[in-house]
C-alpha cells in the first residue's frame, strides 16, 4: 500500500514563503511521476506543479510560475514544493499525488496529461496553506 504524507503547511502573511514536503512509502519512489495539486473551498482540485520520475522534467501552472518550484529527492522518497511570494489566492488545501502511468512526462505546457488529477493513482491527505493579506 502506497502512502503519501504531506507536511509544511500553515498560516503565512502575503509575500511570505513556505516549503511543503511529501514523503512516500510503499513501491519504489523513483518509479512515480509526482504532482502537487490544490483545492480551495467549493472549487475543483487544480494542478500546481509536477515532476518526472528522474526529476529532469518539471511543469508549473501559469498561476504559480516564477513563485513556486517543485523538486524531489529520490534518496529520501520526498517531493517538495517551494512557495515564495505567497498571495491570498494561494490559500487552499495542498495535496501531493503519485502517478504510475507509463506516458512520458514532458516539461512545460506542451502536454497536459500530467496536469489532470485523474492521471494520478495515489494521494496524500492534504495540508492546509492559508495566506493572510
C-alpha positions in Angstrom: 0.0 0.0 0.0 1.4 3.4 -1.0 1.2 6.1 1.5 1.8 9.8 0.9 2.2 12.2 3.9 2.3 15.9 3.3 3.7 18.5 5.8 4.8 22.1 6.0 1.5 23.9 5.6 0.4 26.7 7.8 -0.6 30.4 8.1 1.6 32.9 6.5 1.4 36.6 5.5 1.2 37.7 1.9 4.7 37.8 0.4 5.9 35.1 2.7 7.3 31.6 1.9 6.6 28.0 2.8 8.1 24.7 1.9 5.8 21.7 1.6 7.2 18.2 1.8 5.6 14.9 0.8 7.1 11.6 2.0 6.1 8.5 0.1 6.2 4.9 1.3 5.4 1.6 -0.5 6.7 0.9 -4.0 10.0 2.5 -5.1 9.5 6.2 -5.1 11.6 6.8 -8.2 9.1 4.9 -10.3 6.5 7.6 -9.8 5.9 10.8 -11.5 4.8 13.2 -8.7 2.5 16.2 -8.6 1.1 18.9 -6.3 -2.5 20.0 -6.5 -4.6 22.4 -4.5 -8.2 22.8 -3.7 -9.9 25.9 -2.3 -13.3 25.6 -0.6 -16.1 25.0 -3.2 -13.6 24.7 -6.0 -12.1 21.9 -8.1 -8.8 20.3 -7.3 -6.3 22.1 -9.6 -2.8 21.3 -10.8 0.0 23.3 -9.3 3.2 21.5 -10.3 4.6 18.2 -11.5 7.9 16.4 -11.8 9.1 13.4 -13.7 10.5 10.2 -12.1 14.1 11.3 -12.5 13.4 14.9 -11.6 14.7 16.0 -15.0 11.4 17.4 -16.2 9.0 19.7 -14.4 5.9 21.7 -15.2 4.3 24.5 -13.2 0.9 26.1 -13.6 1.0 29.6 -15.0 -0.6 30.9 -11.8 2.5 29.9 -9.8 5.2 30.1 -12.3 8.3 32.1 -11.1 6.9 31.8 -7.5 6.7 28.1 -6.8 9.3 25.4 -7.5 8.8 21.6 -7.4 11.7 19.3 -6.7 12.4 15.8 -5.5 14.9 13.8 -3.6 14.7 10.1 -4.6 17.1 9.0 -1.9 14.7 10.4 0.7 11.4 9.4 -1.1 10.4 13.0 -0.9 8.9 15.6 -3.2 9.0 19.3 -2.3 7.1 22.4 -3.2 8.9 25.6 -2.5 6.4 28.5 -2.4 7.6 32.1 -2.5 5.8 35.5 -2.7 2.6 33.8 -1.5 -0.7 35.5 -2.2 -4.1 35.2 -0.5 -5.4 33.4 -3.6 -2.9 30.7 -2.9 -5.0 29.7 0.1 -6.1 26.1 -0.3 -5.5 22.5 0.9 -2.4 21.3 -1.0 -2.2 17.6 -2.0 0.7 15.6 -3.3 0.0 12.8 -5.7 1.8 9.9 -7.3 1.3 8.6 -10.9 2.3 5.1 -12.0 1.5 5.9 -15.7 3.9 4.9 -18.4 3.4 8.0 -20.5 6.4 10.2 -20.9 6.5 13.3 -18.7 7.1 16.3 -20.8 8.3 19.7 -19.4 6.4 22.9 -19.8 2.9 23.3 -21.2 3.2 21.2 -24.3 1.3 18.1 -22.9 -1.4 18.5 -20.3 -1.6 14.8 -19.4 0.1 15.1 -16.0 -1.9 18.1 -15.0 -5.1 16.0 -14.8 -5.9 14.7 -11.3 -7.4 11.5 -12.8 -3.9 10.5 -14.1 -2.6 10.2 -10.6 -3.1 7.0 -8.6 -2.2 7.8 -5.0 -3.0 10.8 -2.9 -1.9 12.3 0.4 -4.4 13.6 3.0 -3.5 17.2 2.2 -2.0 20.1 4.2 -3.7 23.5 4.7 -2.0 26.7 3.4 -3.6 29.9 4.5 -2.2 33.3 3.2 -3.4 36.4 5.0 -3.5 39.8 3.3 
